[in-house]
Amino acid sequence: MKSSLIKYIVAGLGGIILASCTSIRSITDSIQRKDRSPQVEKIAISDSVVSHSIAIGQIPYLKFKALEKGSFSFSKAGLLYSLDGGETWIALGANMSTSVIGIGDSVIWKNNSEMTPASSEEIGTFSSTGRFDASGNIMSLYFGDDCKTKADLTGKDYAFSALFSFCTGLVNAEALELPATTLADYCYSGMFEDCINLKTTPELPAMMLSNGCYSSMFKGCVNLASVPELPAISVANGCYNSMFEGCKSLTDAPALPATTLAKSCYSSMFEGCTGLSSAPVLPATMLAKNCYSGMFYGCTSLTAAPELPATVLEDYCYSSMFGNCTGLKTAPKLPATKLAESCYSGMFNSCTSLTDAPDLPAMILTTGCYEYMFYGCTGLTTAPVLPARILAVSCYTSMFMNCSNLNSIKAAFITPPSITYTNMWVFKVNPSGKYYKAGDAKWKVKGVNAIPSGWGVIKCRI
């Protein structure tokens, strides 16, 4: 976890690793030949065909409408597409292209009955040569003609993971239906990652989430201006991890109603959303490991932090939560008295506009609890009172490092400061200032690991 914190301070978070792809058997012998032309399923003209066409017209297949002339391809064999509303279906081989589609024309998609991706395997990835809008029911890729009644992804981990990743032609997805109410682990992870021209999103109706289900779903969608509602009140490990990371055009965040959190559920959720000017209300009182870590890292337009009512913390729960939020002026109250390992590590790292630090009432410290907490907060002049008497390993490591205007610290600890507890904690603070020291503290140490060399010392009751 120390390396994770260093990444926040130095280079930011990395991306999510998705499951590897495996090849799927071709759906027709003709596709297996070197002939790369699409194969057409020919249907005889008869009364039964007419009635079949009417039935097909009532099925909400996944549909792409071309906004400019182009073609589509899919990374795996097993899909069928139609250019005439479902009267004729064409089998598409892996990484093969459809016929060229004109502006305003549409293509619909369904799976072939022989296409059965294994559990923990994504179905595949679309790409296009032109811009398009997506609509219809995504379930037609799995269930074909029966998609209308399907809302369960049980056993289909990674189902639609990376489905449109890096598909720069996708513009609107608000009419796209993701009807599943029972999700599977990582089912939508990275689904629209780096769709840099995507402006609208589909609705996400599920109330019960699964591990990593929405992780990195819209990561890197730099033109995304609106977000879907997130009504779920039951979260899961990593469910929203990096969901909107790098969405620079977002100005508002969706409501997050959950009160009991799961591991990494919101970690890096809005990291790098430089246009985000307000944070959602965070009502949770039951936290989990890494639940908020890096949540708003690099949100440079954020000026005020949301309230954080929890009084019992978990490991790394607030780690780098507001790191590099250079516009942040107001910090939340931090009422917790029961700390956890590295719970506040890097929380306000490089928040250069922050002038007032929140109170830190905890009397019992834990490993790394305040490490890097105010690193690089150049607007800070007075440190929060530090009432704890006994130090813990790395509890104050680099806590005020590079706070170049800090000139006042009041700390009650009687443990002799050293590299073990206070390593570089006052490195490059203001060269002159006052240190208020507990009257019964017997240690006499100065330097970057103790009392700044040029500061005066005042003994008092703290």
FENQUICOR-V335535 format. One line per field, one symbol per residue. ss: DSSP state (~ for helix, > for strand, _ for the rest). A space follows every 10 residues. Layout:
BEGIN
ss = ???
END
This chain:
BEGIN
ss = _~~~~~~~~~ __________ ________~~ ~~______>> >_____~~~~ ~~~~~~____ >>>>>>___> _>>>____>> >>______>> >>____>___ >____>>>>> >_________ _____>>>__ _>>>>>>__~ ~~~~~~~~~_ _>________ _________> >>>>>>>___ _>________ __________ _______>__ __________ __________ ___>______ __________ _____>___> __________ __________ _>___>____ __________ ___>___>__ _>________ _________> ___>___>__ __________ _________> __________ __________ _>___>____ __________ _______>>> >_______~~ ~~________ ___>>>>>__ _____>____ >____>>>>> __
END
